[in-house]
Amino acid sequence: MDINDLRSLITVAGLLCFLAIVGWAYGKSSKKRFEEAANLPFSGDDDQGAPSSTTHPR
């Protein structure tokens, strides 16, 4: 086995890992969790942690 065979094996292994990650990301079981995570910034109180506009000194 020479260096070119090793490079070919590493390339194929990298491609398989990439395809596995893409399959996991676009799989039906992950869709609901990703949609919930995408909507987290829009849920909850809008003014949580923000100072009230009525207590602002002028």
N, C-alpha and C positions, 0 to 999 in steps of 0.2 A: 504494500500500500504506500503510495507516494503522497506528496503534499496536495496534489490536485484532487485525489480521491477524498481526502479529508475535507478539503474546501467544498467539494460537492455535497458531502454528507451534512456539513454544517448548514449549507444553503437550503437543502431540502428540509432539515429539521427546523430552521427558522421559518420557512414557508408554512410548514405544518402548524407551528405555534401561532403564527399570524392568523391562519385560517380558523384555528380553534378559538382564538380571542374574538374574531369577527362573528363566529357562530354563536358564542356566548352572549355577545353584546346585542345581537339582533334576534336572539331566540325569544320565543313566546313567553317563557317563564320569567325573563328579566324585564320585559316591557313595562309591567305594572310598577315595579320598584323604581325604574328609571323615570317614569312619568311622575311618580310621587316626589322623587328627589328634585326633579326639574321645577315643580310647583312650590317647593318649600319657601323660596324667597317671597312669594306672593300670599302666603297664609299667615294668620295670626294678626296681632295688633299692628297697625301701621305706625303708631306713635310710641311703641315700646322702646324705652331707652332714649327717646328724644325729649328735649326740654319742652315744656308747655309754652305756647305762644302768649298766654295771658300773664306769665310771670317774667317776661323779658323786660329788663329795666331800660328806660329810655333816657 
